[in-house]
């Protein structure tokens, strides 16, 4: 029977994840879109209430430091999933693995012989002048020869339906705990639809993570002690830190729990010191070691970097990775793929103007009203100008900032993000809201593995392009269908 959401239509000019341009369920996704589009409003509202209650009971929260009404928030969630066909996922997975391989080789070169810089593949001044380039680590080969153990690659789908890389997260990518928690909610709230969709599981991520940690250890896997280093309960991602430590079966520790002696790291325990071989760090590298980085850091472990240099401990992810996910270096990743792999990129990315280059800067300053300007060292939607939605005053402020510090900014044309049906709680109906996707890739000495799915973030505000939870965004469960699913 036709439902109350028959009038659902995607935004003009946008690719919709569940329906085609005429509002018909996408054939490649089988019957799954109809399971949600044909639901009565009362059933949609009931399922959404159950989902929110489940998240509340699970304690799935994040913090917003700038909110004066209180920092701890239930992570906003819409129970209507984003569904990705097996064919689309297969192509995407190939592109992600290719990109990570090239970025890993680039980092090894930057902290090694720097041949790619000498060859001009990336302008040397762009790399060596990057905020997150750490010259003190040049020549250091990490245990297992892996630097990007955990990657989160932000993707969007343009109007043509093709996935496109928006940015790389290679330092301390967050959000994977919400992927796992969202699936738990789906199992509770829409179990029948989940089963019929033949969705690939995500719950083995913690096992894969623990395996990666053991394989990069300087000690045999069976003797390895791995810990997750957190700044503590006041950190915005503390829920994730506790979730991952518990589910991966490793100790959750704070800096005061660790100390270094003779270039070896130890954990203070009630039974005496215990040697630590692997640290999954969720602390920014600037605060990791007051003897090397910020001397005023109260979050660091003195001597940690010296232990890392000597190969006595593995740091996950490796410090210094930020030079490869710098938003200015992003513009050169296709060239890096060609240089290191001799292949054409399998994933497109957004055309990027690097304001450090005079010709790019001149174009950006002339077209501020059309472009999205980003600070290369900001995240979470901060330090950004949405040109088409900006005021003259905002554009003038960014003009001054770009002219004063051109290396700090890049600009891109605004790409129309794909939409996905999302429940509007006030209107009690499904409406199109823009989404992105952050898949997670784990890498050890034996190769890489892509979590089948990822964090779909959704801009919950009408007309918004900002999906970050700290600025009003939420998330959805991402359903990747198995290859044998019938349409």
C-alpha positions, 0 to 999 in steps of 0.5 A: 500500500502506498505510504505517506512518504510517496512524495519524497523527492531528492534535492534538485541536482543531487544524487539520492542514496535510496531513490532515483531522480524520479523518486523511485527506489533504486533498482540495484538496492532491491526492496530495501528503500521501500521498507522505509519509504512506505512506512507510515509516519507513526511507525517511522516516529516509533522506530526513531524513538526506539533508536534514540532510547537505545543510544541513551541506554548505551551511553553513546555520547560526544562533547561540544566544548562551545555549547554553554548549555552543557557539553555531553550530548547523545549522538544524533542518529537517524534510523533510516540507513544509507545503503550501498550496493555491492558493486559500488562498494567493490569499486570504492574499496579498490580506490581506497586501498590504492590511495592508502598505499600511495600515502604510506609510500609518500610518508616513508619518503618524506621521512626518508630520502625525500625523492618525491620532493626532489622530483617536484611531485609535491612542492618541497616548501609545501611539505617541509613548511607544513604544520605537522611535518616533524623533521625530528623524526626523519630517518625513523623507521617505525616498527612494522614499517607502517605509519598509517595503521588507522585511516578515515577517508572522507568521501562525498557523492557528486550529482553523477553518483560517483564517490569522490575523496573530500579529505584524508584523516591519517592522524587520529581519525575518530568516529568508528565507535559510532559505526559499531553502535549504529549497527547495534541500534539497527539490529534492535530497531529494524532487524527484519530489514537488516536481514533482508538486505543481506548487509555485510557485518561490521562488528569484527572491527575491534578484532581486526584492530587488536590484530593490527596492534599485535602485528606492529609490536616490537615484541612477539604477538603473544607477549605484546602489551597494547594500550589505548592512550586517552587524554581522559574523560573530559575529551570529546571522544572519550566514549569512543576511547572506552568503547574501543579499548573494551571491545579490542581487549586492551588497557585504557590508560592516561598519561600518568599511568605510563613512564619511560625508563631506558627507552622502554615504556612501562605501565604502572599497575598494582602488581608492579610495572608492566612493559608496553609495546604498542600505544594506540594514541588518541592524543594529538602528537603536539602533546605526546612528549613534553621533552620533544614537542610542547614543554607545557603539555600535561598530557604527554609522557616524557621520553616517549618519542625517544623510545619510539625512535629506538624502536622499543614501542610502536605508536599508532598512528605514527607521529608526523602523519599530518603532513600527508593529510594536510589539505594543501598536500591533498591537491597532489595526491593524484600525482603521488599515486602516479609517481609511486604506483604508476597507476591512474587514481581510481577515486576522483577528488575535488579540484583544489586551489592552493592559496600558497601558489600565486595564480591559485590565490588570485583566482580564489580572491576573485571568486570567494563568493563561489568557493568553499575556503578551508584552513589547512590545519582546522577540522570539524567544519571550523575555519571554513567559508561557505562562499555561496552562503556567505556575507560580504563581511565574512568574505572580506574577513577571509580575504584578509586572512588569505592575504596574510597567511596564504599557505594556511588556506585552500579553496574548492568549488562547492560540490553538491553532496548526495542526499538520503531520506532522513526523518524530520521529527517535527514534520514526522516525514522523510526529507532529503538531507545531505550526507558524506561517508567516512570509511575506515582502513586498518593497515598492518605489515601483512596488508590493509583491510577496509571496514565494509561500511563506515560512518555516514554523517548527515546534515540534519539542518535543512539546506546545510552542507555541514555534517559535523556533529559539533555543528548540528550534524548526525549519523546513519548506519551504512549498509553495504550489501553482499555481492550475492544479494538479489535485486 
